[in-house]
Amino acid sequence: MDTYTPIQDIDQKIDIIDHVNQDHTEELLAIAKSHLSQTKSPHETNIRSASVLDIFQEGIDISVHLKTTPQNTKIFVPFEIEGELEDKILYQAYASIIQQGRDFSGVGKRFFKIIDKQKITTNIVRLTIESTTELPTYYPGYAYAFLLKTLKKRPLPATPESNKKHWSKKLFDRVFISLMKYLSSKNRQKLLQSANKDVRLYTLRKSWKKNKNDRFHNQGYIDIFTHGETLGSQWANELNTDDIIMSRSEAKDKHPHLSNGQALLIADETAYPAMAGILEHWQNPLPPHIIIISESEDEQCYFEDKDQLAAGQIHRIICPPENQATEILAIVKQITDIDVVWAAFESESAKAVRHYLRNHRKIAGKNNHTKAYWNLKSKRGTVEDL
Protein backbone atom coordinates (compact mmCIF):
# COMPACT_ATOMS: atom_id res chain seq x y z
CA MET A 1 0.00 0.00 0.00
CA ASP A 2 1.33 3.42 -1.02
CA THR A 3 2.05 5.97 1.69
CA TYR A 4 1.60 9.64 0.82
CA THR A 5 2.86 12.80 2.50
CA PRO A 6 0.15 14.56 4.53
CA ILE A 7 -0.49 18.30 4.19
CA GLN A 8 0.76 20.03 7.33
CA ASP A 9 -1.55 23.06 7.15
CA ILE A 10 -4.86 21.32 7.93
CA ASP A 11 -6.97 24.48 7.57
CA GLN A 12 -5.51 25.16 4.14
CA LYS A 13 -6.21 21.59 3.06
CA ILE A 14 -9.80 21.66 4.29
CA ASP A 15 -10.34 25.08 2.67
CA ILE A 16 -9.32 23.63 -0.69
CA ILE A 17 -11.37 20.42 -0.27
CA ASP A 18 -14.49 22.40 0.67
CA HIS A 19 -13.96 24.92 -2.13
CA VAL A 20 -13.56 22.26 -4.80
CA ASN A 21 -16.49 20.16 -3.58
CA GLN A 22 -18.77 23.19 -3.25
CA ASP A 23 -17.87 25.27 -6.30
CA HIS A 24 -15.85 23.23 -8.79
CA THR A 25 -17.76 19.99 -9.36
CA GLU A 26 -17.38 20.22 -13.16
CA GLU A 27 -13.62 20.57 -12.93
CA LEU A 28 -13.49 17.69 -10.45
CA LEU A 29 -15.51 15.48 -12.81
CA ALA A 30 -13.05 16.35 -15.58
CA ILE A 31 -10.11 15.26 -13.40
CA ALA A 32 -11.82 11.97 -12.47
CA LYS A 33 -12.87 11.21 -16.07
CA SER A 34 -9.40 11.97 -17.40
CA HIS A 35 -7.77 9.67 -14.83
CA LEU A 36 -10.25 6.82 -15.29
CA SER A 37 -10.02 7.01 -19.08
CA GLN A 38 -6.37 6.00 -18.75
CA THR A 39 -7.08 3.00 -16.50
CA LYS A 40 -10.55 1.67 -17.47
CA SER A 41 -12.52 0.86 -20.59
CA PRO A 42 -14.91 3.61 -21.84
CA HIS A 43 -18.07 1.97 -20.46
CA GLU A 44 -16.52 2.05 -16.99
CA THR A 45 -15.92 5.82 -17.00
CA ASN A 46 -19.54 7.01 -17.04
CA ILE A 47 -19.38 9.10 -13.86
CA ARG A 48 -22.42 10.35 -11.99
CA SER A 49 -20.56 12.43 -9.39
CA ALA A 50 -17.19 12.92 -7.71
CA SER A 51 -15.92 14.51 -4.50
CA VAL A 52 -12.51 15.10 -2.94
CA LEU A 53 -11.85 12.91 0.09
CA ASP A 54 -8.30 13.98 0.93
CA ILE A 55 -5.29 15.79 -0.48
CA PHE A 56 -1.63 14.84 -0.12
CA GLN A 57 1.56 16.41 -1.43
CA GLU A 58 1.62 13.77 -4.17
CA GLY A 59 -2.03 13.83 -5.29
CA ILE A 60 -5.77 13.70 -4.49
CA ASP A 61 -8.05 10.97 -3.17
CA ILE A 62 -11.37 11.25 -5.04
CA SER A 63 -14.60 9.36 -4.36
CA VAL A 64 -16.27 8.54 -7.68
CA HIS A 65 -19.87 7.38 -8.16
CA LEU A 66 -20.15 5.52 -11.47
CA LYS A 67 -23.53 5.19 -13.16
CA THR A 68 -22.87 1.48 -13.69
CA THR A 69 -22.34 0.54 -10.02
CA PRO A 70 -24.16 1.47 -6.78
CA GLN A 71 -20.98 1.70 -4.71
CA ASN A 72 -18.56 4.62 -4.70
CA THR A 73 -15.03 3.96 -5.93
CA LYS A 74 -11.98 5.66 -4.45
CA ILE A 75 -9.26 6.69 -6.89
CA PHE A 76 -5.93 8.40 -6.32
CA VAL A 77 -4.99 11.01 -8.94
CA PRO A 78 -1.29 11.92 -8.81
CA PHE A 79 -0.23 15.52 -9.38
CA GLU A 80 1.71 16.25 -12.56
CA ILE A 81 3.59 19.34 -11.43
CA GLU A 82 5.56 20.61 -8.45
CA GLY A 83 4.64 23.80 -6.62
CA GLU A 84 1.96 25.22 -4.37
CA LEU A 85 -1.04 23.03 -3.56
CA GLU A 86 -3.47 25.33 -5.39
CA ASP A 87 -1.21 25.27 -8.46
CA LYS A 88 -1.17 21.48 -8.53
CA ILE A 89 -4.96 21.15 -8.42
CA LEU A 90 -5.56 24.01 -10.85
CA TYR A 91 -3.16 22.48 -13.35
CA GLN A 92 -4.80 19.06 -12.95
CA ALA A 93 -8.23 20.55 -13.70
CA TYR A 94 -7.09 22.61 -16.67
CA ALA A 95 -5.04 19.77 -18.17
CA SER A 96 -7.97 17.34 -17.84
CA ILE A 97 -10.39 19.77 -19.50
CA ILE A 98 -8.01 20.39 -22.39
CA GLN A 99 -7.39 16.64 -22.80
CA GLN A 100 -11.14 16.21 -23.29
CA GLY A 101 -11.18 18.82 -26.05
CA ARG A 102 -13.03 21.43 -24.02
CA ASP A 103 -12.31 25.11 -23.43
CA PHE A 104 -11.02 25.64 -19.89
CA SER A 105 -12.11 29.27 -19.90
CA GLY A 106 -15.75 28.20 -19.56
CA VAL A 107 -18.88 27.19 -21.41
CA GLY A 108 -18.50 29.73 -24.20
CA LYS A 109 -19.32 33.35 -24.93
CA ARG A 110 -22.70 34.99 -24.28
CA PHE A 111 -23.68 38.46 -25.43
CA PHE A 112 -25.92 40.97 -23.65
CA LYS A 113 -27.33 44.30 -24.77
CA ILE A 114 -27.54 47.05 -22.15
CA ILE A 115 -31.04 48.53 -22.30
CA ASP A 116 -30.78 50.69 -19.17
CA LYS A 117 -28.20 51.80 -16.63
CA GLN A 118 -28.72 53.48 -13.27
CA LYS A 119 -27.06 53.96 -9.90
CA ILE A 120 -29.12 52.39 -7.14
CA THR A 121 -26.69 53.42 -4.37
CA THR A 122 -23.71 55.75 -4.36
CA ASN A 123 -21.44 53.02 -5.72
CA ILE A 124 -23.68 50.21 -7.04
CA VAL A 125 -24.45 50.36 -10.76
CA ARG A 126 -27.45 48.42 -12.06
CA LEU A 127 -27.33 47.28 -15.68
CA THR A 128 -30.61 46.15 -17.23
CA ILE A 129 -29.56 43.64 -19.89
CA GLU A 130 -31.27 41.75 -22.68
CA SER A 131 -30.09 38.36 -23.89
CA THR A 132 -30.88 36.29 -26.98
CA THR A 133 -30.14 33.15 -24.94
CA GLU A 134 -31.92 31.92 -21.84
CA LEU A 135 -31.18 33.47 -18.46
CA PRO A 136 -31.71 31.35 -15.32
CA THR A 137 -35.20 31.82 -13.90
CA TYR A 138 -34.10 31.35 -10.29
CA TYR A 139 -30.55 31.15 -9.09
CA PRO A 140 -29.33 33.62 -6.46
CA GLY A 141 -25.62 34.11 -6.87
CA TYR A 142 -25.51 33.13 -10.57
CA ALA A 143 -22.51 35.01 -11.96
CA TYR A 144 -21.14 35.79 -15.40
CA ALA A 145 -17.43 36.24 -16.13
CA PHE A 146 -17.54 39.45 -18.13
CA LEU A 147 -14.75 40.59 -20.42
CA LEU A 148 -13.96 44.23 -19.67
CA LYS A 149 -14.72 45.42 -23.18
CA THR A 150 -17.75 46.62 -25.13
CA LEU A 151 -19.12 46.13 -28.63
CA LYS A 152 -21.37 48.53 -30.50
CA LYS A 153 -23.40 45.85 -32.24
CA ARG A 154 -24.17 42.20 -31.71
CA PRO A 155 -21.65 39.85 -33.41
CA LEU A 156 -22.68 38.01 -36.56
CA PRO A 157 -23.40 34.24 -36.47
CA ALA A 158 -20.47 31.84 -36.61
CA THR A 159 -18.63 31.54 -39.92
CA PRO A 160 -15.85 29.22 -41.19
CA GLU A 161 -13.40 31.94 -40.22
CA SER A 162 -14.68 31.98 -36.63
CA ASN A 163 -14.31 28.19 -36.57
CA LYS A 164 -10.65 28.63 -37.47
CA LYS A 165 -10.30 30.92 -34.49
CA HIS A 166 -11.91 28.24 -32.38
CA TRP A 167 -9.21 25.78 -33.41
CA SER A 168 -6.51 28.37 -32.74
CA LYS A 169 -7.99 28.82 -29.27
CA LYS A 170 -7.66 25.07 -28.70
CA LEU A 171 -4.01 25.29 -29.73
CA PHE A 172 -3.51 28.27 -27.39
CA ASP A 173 -5.05 26.31 -24.51
CA ARG A 174 -2.65 23.41 -25.06
CA VAL A 175 0.35 25.76 -25.20
CA PHE A 176 -0.93 27.52 -22.06
CA ILE A 177 -1.13 24.20 -20.18
CA SER A 178 2.35 23.21 -21.34
CA LEU A 179 3.75 26.50 -20.07
CA MET A 180 2.05 26.07 -16.70
CA LYS A 181 3.64 22.67 -16.27
CA TYR A 182 7.18 23.98 -16.46
CA LEU A 183 6.94 27.44 -14.91
CA SER A 184 7.74 28.20 -11.30
CA SER A 185 4.81 28.77 -8.93
CA LYS A 186 5.42 32.53 -8.98
CA ASN A 187 5.49 32.69 -12.76
CA ARG A 188 2.39 30.47 -13.01
CA GLN A 189 0.50 33.00 -10.91
CA LYS A 190 1.71 35.80 -13.20
CA LEU A 191 0.56 33.85 -16.25
CA LEU A 192 -2.89 33.19 -14.75
CA GLN A 193 -3.27 36.81 -13.67
CA SER A 194 -2.33 37.94 -17.15
CA ALA A 195 -4.89 35.57 -18.72
CA ASN A 196 -7.64 36.82 -16.38
CA LYS A 197 -6.70 40.47 -15.93
CA ASP A 198 -9.57 41.68 -18.12
CA VAL A 199 -12.25 39.35 -16.72
CA ARG A 200 -14.58 39.99 -13.76
CA LEU A 201 -17.41 37.95 -12.26
CA TYR A 202 -20.63 39.90 -11.67
CA THR A 203 -23.90 38.59 -10.31
CA LEU A 204 -27.25 38.28 -12.09
CA ARG A 205 -29.59 39.87 -9.53
CA LYS A 206 -32.82 38.61 -11.15
CA SER A 207 -34.34 37.81 -14.55
CA TRP A 208 -37.73 37.98 -16.26
CA LYS A 209 -39.49 37.66 -19.62
CA LYS A 210 -39.62 40.81 -21.75
CA ASN A 211 -43.01 39.72 -23.04
CA LYS A 212 -45.30 37.20 -21.36
CA ASN A 213 -45.31 35.00 -24.49
CA ASP A 214 -41.50 34.78 -24.71
CA ARG A 215 -40.17 31.23 -24.42
CA PHE A 216 -37.61 32.03 -21.73
CA HIS A 217 -36.35 34.74 -19.39
CA ASN A 218 -34.44 37.16 -21.61
CA GLN A 219 -33.98 40.31 -19.51
CA GLY A 220 -32.31 40.84 -16.17
CA TYR A 221 -30.34 43.01 -13.77
CA ILE A 222 -26.57 42.88 -13.31
CA ASP A 223 -25.63 44.81 -10.15
CA ILE A 224 -21.99 45.92 -9.89
CA PHE A 225 -20.31 47.45 -6.85
CA THR A 226 -17.83 50.03 -8.12
CA HIS A 227 -14.97 50.97 -5.83
CA GLY A 228 -11.98 53.13 -6.53
CA GLU A 229 -10.11 53.04 -9.81
CA THR A 230 -10.22 49.28 -10.33
CA LEU A 231 -10.48 48.09 -13.93
CA GLY A 232 -13.91 46.57 -13.32
CA SER A 233 -15.22 49.79 -11.79
CA GLN A 234 -13.89 51.89 -14.67
CA TRP A 235 -15.51 49.53 -17.18
CA ALA A 236 -18.90 49.58 -15.42
CA ASN A 237 -18.92 53.37 -15.07
CA GLU A 238 -18.13 53.89 -18.76
CA LEU A 239 -20.85 51.58 -20.11
CA ASN A 240 -23.78 53.12 -21.99
CA THR A 241 -27.23 52.08 -23.15
CA ASP A 242 -27.09 49.97 -26.35
CA ASP A 243 -23.56 48.75 -25.64
CA ILE A 244 -23.07 45.02 -26.14
CA ILE A 245 -21.13 43.26 -23.39
CA MET A 246 -20.01 39.65 -23.34
CA SER A 247 -19.16 36.94 -20.86
CA ARG A 248 -16.84 34.03 -21.47
CA SER A 249 -18.23 31.71 -18.78
CA GLU A 250 -20.70 31.53 -15.92
CA ALA A 251 -20.87 30.05 -12.45
CA LYS A 252 -23.66 28.84 -10.17
CA ASP A 253 -23.43 29.52 -6.47
CA LYS A 254 -24.65 26.59 -4.38
CA HIS A 255 -26.90 27.07 -1.37
CA PRO A 256 -29.38 24.17 -0.91
CA HIS A 257 -27.88 23.67 2.57
CA LEU A 258 -29.73 26.80 3.69
CA SER A 259 -33.16 25.14 3.51
CA ASN A 260 -32.89 23.64 7.02
CA GLY A 261 -31.35 24.64 10.37
CA GLN A 262 -30.45 28.00 11.85
CA ALA A 263 -28.74 29.98 9.08
CA LEU A 264 -26.18 32.77 9.19
CA LEU A 265 -25.85 35.02 6.12
CA ILE A 266 -23.02 37.54 5.71
CA ALA A 267 -22.34 39.86 2.76
CA ASP A 268 -20.35 42.96 1.95
CA GLU A 269 -21.17 45.23 -1.00
CA THR A 270 -19.79 42.83 -3.60
CA ALA A 271 -22.19 40.11 -2.45
CA TYR A 272 -25.35 42.18 -1.93
CA PRO A 273 -26.99 40.93 -5.16
CA ALA A 274 -26.43 37.28 -4.22
CA MET A 275 -27.70 37.75 -0.65
CA ALA A 276 -30.73 39.70 -1.86
CA GLY A 277 -31.61 36.83 -4.18
CA ILE A 278 -31.22 34.25 -1.42
CA LEU A 279 -33.50 36.24 0.88
CA GLU A 280 -36.04 36.80 -1.87
CA HIS A 281 -36.42 33.04 -2.31
CA TRP A 282 -36.05 32.05 1.35
CA GLN A 283 -37.60 28.60 2.03
CA ASN A 284 -36.27 27.78 5.49
CA PRO A 285 -39.00 28.09 8.16
CA LEU A 286 -36.39 29.58 10.54
CA PRO A 287 -35.47 33.26 9.93
CA PRO A 288 -31.73 33.72 9.33
CA HIS A 289 -29.21 35.81 11.20
CA ILE A 290 -28.09 38.47 8.70
CA ILE A 291 -24.86 40.50 8.80
CA ILE A 292 -24.65 43.31 6.25
CA ILE A 293 -21.24 44.97 5.84
CA SER A 294 -20.25 48.14 4.03
CA GLU A 295 -17.51 50.74 4.12
CA SER A 296 -20.09 53.51 3.76
CA GLU A 297 -23.50 53.51 5.44
CA ASP A 298 -25.11 54.79 2.22
CA GLU A 299 -24.53 51.47 0.44
CA GLN A 300 -26.84 49.59 2.80
CA CYS A 301 -29.88 51.28 1.28
CA TYR A 302 -29.52 48.51 -1.34
CA PHE A 303 -31.66 46.52 1.11
CA GLU A 304 -34.45 49.09 1.36
CA ASP A 305 -37.03 46.39 0.62
CA LYS A 306 -38.13 45.83 4.19
CA ASP A 307 -39.95 42.61 3.25
CA GLN A 308 -36.60 41.04 2.34
CA LEU A 309 -35.18 41.62 5.80
CA ALA A 310 -38.27 41.65 8.01
CA ALA A 311 -38.06 38.00 9.04
CA GLY A 312 -34.32 38.03 9.70
CA GLN A 313 -32.28 39.08 12.72
CA ILE A 314 -30.22 41.88 11.22
CA HIS A 315 -26.78 43.14 12.24
CA ARG A 316 -25.21 46.03 10.33
CA ILE A 317 -21.48 46.74 10.19
CA ILE A 318 -19.89 49.95 8.87
CA CYS A 319 -16.10 49.53 8.69
CA PRO A 320 -13.09 49.64 6.35
CA PRO A 321 -12.49 46.33 4.53
CA GLU A 322 -9.42 45.45 6.59
CA ASN A 323 -11.60 45.36 9.74
CA GLN A 324 -14.27 43.02 8.39
CA ALA A 325 -13.10 39.88 10.22
CA THR A 326 -12.82 41.60 13.63
CA GLU A 327 -16.26 43.19 13.36
CA ILE A 328 -17.97 40.05 12.03
CA LEU A 329 -16.48 37.74 14.65
CA ALA A 330 -17.54 40.08 17.46
CA ILE A 331 -21.15 39.57 16.33
CA VAL A 332 -20.90 35.87 15.44
CA LYS A 333 -19.52 35.01 18.88
CA GLN A 334 -22.71 36.42 20.40
CA ILE A 335 -24.98 34.22 18.25
CA THR A 336 -25.68 31.02 20.16
CA ASP A 337 -27.13 28.79 17.41
CA ILE A 338 -25.61 28.47 13.94
CA ASP A 339 -26.14 25.35 11.83
CA VAL A 340 -25.54 26.52 8.24
CA VAL A 341 -23.68 29.48 6.73
CA TRP A 342 -23.58 31.39 3.46
CA ALA A 343 -21.15 34.31 3.46
CA ALA A 344 -19.18 36.29 0.89
CA PHE A 345 -16.79 39.17 1.48
CA GLU A 346 -13.06 40.02 1.44
CA SER A 347 -10.63 37.09 1.10
CA GLU A 348 -8.48 37.31 4.25
CA SER A 349 -11.46 38.19 6.42
CA ALA A 350 -13.47 35.33 4.93
CA LYS A 351 -10.64 32.94 5.76
CA ALA A 352 -10.56 34.05 9.41
CA VAL A 353 -14.34 33.72 9.80
CA ARG A 354 -14.45 30.39 7.95
CA HIS A 355 -11.77 28.92 10.21
CA TYR A 356 -13.52 30.18 13.34
CA LEU A 357 -16.82 28.61 12.26
CA ARG A 358 -15.07 25.34 11.42
CA ASN A 359 -12.75 25.02 14.39
CA HIS A 360 -14.75 26.65 17.18
CA ARG A 361 -18.39 26.24 16.12
CA LYS A 362 -17.82 22.84 14.44
CA ILE A 363 -19.66 23.78 11.23
CA ALA A 364 -18.47 21.29 8.61
CA GLY A 365 -17.60 22.12 5.01
CA LYS A 366 -20.92 21.16 3.42
CA ASN A 367 -22.67 23.65 5.72
CA ASN A 368 -19.93 26.30 5.90
CA HIS A 369 -20.02 28.21 2.60
CA THR A 370 -17.89 31.20 3.65
CA LYS A 371 -16.44 32.53 0.41
CA ALA A 372 -13.88 35.04 -0.77
CA TYR A 373 -15.50 37.41 -3.28
CA TRP A 374 -12.49 39.71 -3.64
CA ASN A 375 -9.00 40.32 -2.35
CA LEU A 376 -8.00 43.53 -0.58
CA LYS A 377 -4.35 43.10 -1.57
CA SER A 378 -5.10 43.00 -5.29
CA LYS A 379 -8.30 45.11 -5.16
CA ARG A 380 -9.47 43.24 -8.24
CA GLY A 381 -13.07 43.11 -7.08
CA THR A 382 -13.60 39.66 -8.50
CA VAL A 383 -14.71 36.31 -7.17
CA GLU A 384 -11.67 34.17 -6.44
CA ASP A 385 -11.10 30.87 -8.21
CA LEU A 386 -8.98 27.84 -7.46
RADA-V91379 format. One record per pair of residues at least 4 apart in sequence whose C-alpha atoms are under 6 Angstrom apart, sorted by the first residue. I is the first residue (numbers start at 1). GAP is how many residues later the second one is. D is the distance in whole Angstrom. If there is no record, write none. Layout:
# RADA-V91379
i=I gap=GAP d=D
i=I gap=GAP d=D
This chain:
# RADA-V91379
i=5 gap=51 d=6
i=5 gap=52 d=5
i=6 gap=50 d=5
i=7 gap=49 d=6
i=11 gap=4 d=6
i=14 gap=4 d=6
i=18 gap=4 d=6
i=18 gap=347 d=5
i=19 gap=4 d=6
i=20 gap=4 d=5
i=21 gap=4 d=6
i=21 gap=30 d=6
i=27 gap=66 d=5
i=29 gap=4 d=6
i=29 gap=21 d=6
i=30 gap=4 d=6
i=30 gap=66 d=6
i=30 gap=67 d=6
i=31 gap=62 d=6
i=31 gap=65 d=5
i=33 gap=4 d=6
i=34 gap=62 d=6
i=36 gap=4 d=6
i=40 gap=4 d=6
i=46 gap=20 d=6
i=46 gap=21 d=6
i=47 gap=18 d=6
i=47 gap=19 d=4
i=47 gap=20 d=6
i=48 gap=17 d=5
i=48 gap=18 d=5
i=48 gap=19 d=5
i=49 gap=16 d=5
i=50 gap=13 d=6
i=50 gap=14 d=4
i=51 gap=11 d=6
i=51 gap=12 d=5
i=52 gap=10 d=5
i=53 gap=8 d=5
i=53 gap=9 d=5
i=54 gap=6 d=6
i=54 gap=7 d=5
i=55 gap=5 d=5
i=58 gap=20 d=6
i=58 gap=21 d=6
i=59 gap=18 d=5
i=59 gap=19 d=4
i=59 gap=20 d=5
i=60 gap=16 d=6
i=60 gap=17 d=5
i=61 gap=14 d=6
i=61 gap=15 d=5
i=62 gap=12 d=6
i=62 gap=13 d=5
i=63 gap=10 d=6
i=63 gap=11 d=5
i=64 gap=8 d=5
i=64 gap=9 d=5
i=65 gap=7 d=5
i=81 gap=7 d=6
i=81 gap=100 d=6
i=83 gap=102 d=5
i=86 gap=4 d=6
i=87 gap=4 d=6
i=91 gap=4 d=6
i=94 gap=10 d=6
i=97 gap=5 d=5
i=97 gap=7 d=6
i=98 gap=4 d=5
i=106 gap=143 d=4
i=107 gap=142 d=5
i=108 gap=140 d=5
i=108 gap=141 d=6
i=109 gap=138 d=5
i=109 gap=139 d=4
i=110 gap=136 d=5
i=110 gap=137 d=5
i=111 gap=134 d=6
i=111 gap=135 d=4
i=112 gap=17 d=6
i=112 gap=18 d=5
i=112 gap=19 d=5
i=112 gap=132 d=6
i=112 gap=133 d=5
i=113 gap=16 d=5
i=113 gap=17 d=5
i=113 gap=129 d=6
i=113 gap=130 d=6
i=113 gap=131 d=5
i=114 gap=14 d=6
i=114 gap=15 d=5
i=114 gap=127 d=5
i=114 gap=128 d=5
i=114 gap=129 d=6
i=115 gap=13 d=6
i=115 gap=14 d=6
i=115 gap=126 d=5
i=115 gap=127 d=6
i=116 gap=11 d=6
i=116 gap=12 d=5
i=116 gap=125 d=6
i=117 gap=9 d=6
i=117 gap=10 d=5
i=118 gap=7 d=6
i=118 gap=8 d=5
i=119 gap=5 d=6
i=119 gap=6 d=5
i=119 gap=7 d=6
i=120 gap=4 d=6
i=121 gap=178 d=6
i=123 gap=102 d=6
i=123 gap=103 d=5
i=124 gap=100 d=5
i=124 gap=101 d=4
i=124 gap=102 d=6
i=125 gap=98 d=6
i=125 gap=99 d=5
i=126 gap=96 d=6
i=126 gap=97 d=4
i=127 gap=94 d=6
i=127 gap=95 d=5
i=128 gap=92 d=6
i=128 gap=93 d=5
i=129 gap=90 d=6
i=129 gap=91 d=5
i=130 gap=88 d=6
i=130 gap=89 d=4
i=131 gap=87 d=5
i=134 gap=82 d=6
i=134 gap=83 d=6
i=134 gap=84 d=6
i=135 gap=82 d=5
i=135 gap=83 d=6
i=140 gap=134 d=5
i=140 gap=137 d=5
i=140 gap=138 d=5
i=141 gap=62 d=6
i=141 gap=112 d=5
i=141 gap=133 d=4
i=142 gap=61 d=6
i=142 gap=62 d=6
i=142 gap=109 d=6
i=142 gap=110 d=5
i=142 gap=111 d=6
i=143 gap=58 d=6
i=143 gap=59 d=5
i=143 gap=60 d=4
i=143 gap=61 d=6
i=143 gap=107 d=6
i=143 gap=108 d=5
i=144 gap=57 d=5
i=144 gap=58 d=6
i=144 gap=103 d=6
i=144 gap=106 d=4
i=145 gap=55 d=5
i=145 gap=56 d=4
i=145 gap=102 d=5
i=145 gap=103 d=6
i=145 gap=104 d=5
i=145 gap=105 d=6
i=146 gap=53 d=5
i=146 gap=54 d=5
i=146 gap=100 d=6
i=146 gap=101 d=4
i=147 gap=51 d=6
i=147 gap=52 d=5
i=147 gap=100 d=6
i=148 gap=50 d=5
i=148 gap=51 d=6
i=150 gap=94 d=6
i=150 gap=95 d=5
i=151 gap=92 d=6
i=151 gap=93 d=5
i=152 gap=91 d=5
i=152 gap=92 d=6
i=158 gap=4 d=6
i=172 gap=4 d=6
i=180 gap=8 d=6
i=183 gap=4 d=6
i=183 gap=5 d=6
i=193 gap=4 d=6
i=200 gap=182 d=5
i=201 gap=181 d=6
i=201 gap=182 d=6
i=203 gap=19 d=6
i=204 gap=17 d=6
i=204 gap=18 d=5
i=205 gap=16 d=5
i=205 gap=17 d=6
i=205 gap=68 d=5
i=206 gap=14 d=6
i=206 gap=15 d=6
i=207 gap=12 d=6
i=207 gap=13 d=4
i=208 gap=9 d=5
i=208 gap=11 d=5
i=209 gap=8 d=4
i=209 gap=9 d=5
i=225 gap=45 d=6
i=226 gap=7 d=5
i=259 gap=24 d=6
i=259 gap=25 d=5
i=260 gap=24 d=6
i=261 gap=78 d=5
i=262 gap=76 d=5
i=262 gap=77 d=5
i=263 gap=25 d=5
i=263 gap=75 d=6
i=263 gap=76 d=6
i=263 gap=77 d=5
i=263 gap=78 d=6
i=264 gap=24 d=6
i=264 gap=25 d=5
i=264 gap=77 d=5
i=265 gap=25 d=5
i=265 gap=76 d=6
i=265 gap=77 d=5
i=265 gap=78 d=5
i=266 gap=24 d=6
i=266 gap=25 d=5
i=266 gap=77 d=4
i=267 gap=4 d=5
i=267 gap=25 d=5
i=267 gap=76 d=6
i=267 gap=77 d=5
i=267 gap=78 d=6
i=268 gap=25 d=4
i=268 gap=26 d=6
i=268 gap=77 d=5
i=269 gap=25 d=6
i=271 gap=73 d=6
i=272 gap=4 d=6
i=278 gap=4 d=6
i=279 gap=29 d=6
i=280 gap=28 d=6
i=287 gap=24 d=5
i=287 gap=25 d=5
i=288 gap=24 d=5
i=289 gap=23 d=6
i=289 gap=24 d=5
i=290 gap=23 d=6
i=290 gap=24 d=5
i=291 gap=24 d=5
i=291 gap=25 d=6
i=292 gap=24 d=5
i=293 gap=24 d=5
i=293 gap=25 d=6
i=294 gap=24 d=5
i=295 gap=23 d=5
i=295 gap=24 d=5
i=295 gap=25 d=5
i=306 gap=4 d=6
i=324 gap=4 d=6
i=324 gap=25 d=6
i=325 gap=4 d=6
i=325 gap=24 d=4
i=329 gap=4 d=6
i=340 gap=27 d=5
i=341 gap=27 d=5
i=341 gap=28 d=6
i=342 gap=27 d=5
i=342 gap=28 d=6
i=343 gap=27 d=5
i=343 gap=28 d=6
i=344 gap=26 d=6
i=344 gap=27 d=5
i=344 gap=28 d=6
i=344 gap=29 d=6
i=345 gap=27 d=6
i=345 gap=28 d=5
i=346 gap=4 d=6
i=346 gap=26 d=6
i=346 gap=27 d=6
i=346 gap=28 d=5
i=346 gap=29 d=6
i=347 gap=25 d=4
i=347 gap=27 d=6
i=347 gap=28 d=5
i=350 gap=4 d=6
i=350 gap=22 d=6
i=354 gap=16 d=6
i=355 gap=4 d=6
i=356 gap=4 d=5
i=357 gap=4 d=5
i=357 gap=6 d=6
i=358 gap=4 d=5
i=358 gap=5 d=5
i=358 gap=6 d=6
i=363 gap=5 d=6
i=364 gap=4 d=6
i=373 gap=9 d=6
i=373 gap=10 d=4
i=373 gap=11 d=6
i=374 gap=7 d=5
i=374 gap=8 d=5
i=374 gap=9 d=5
i=375 gap=4 d=6
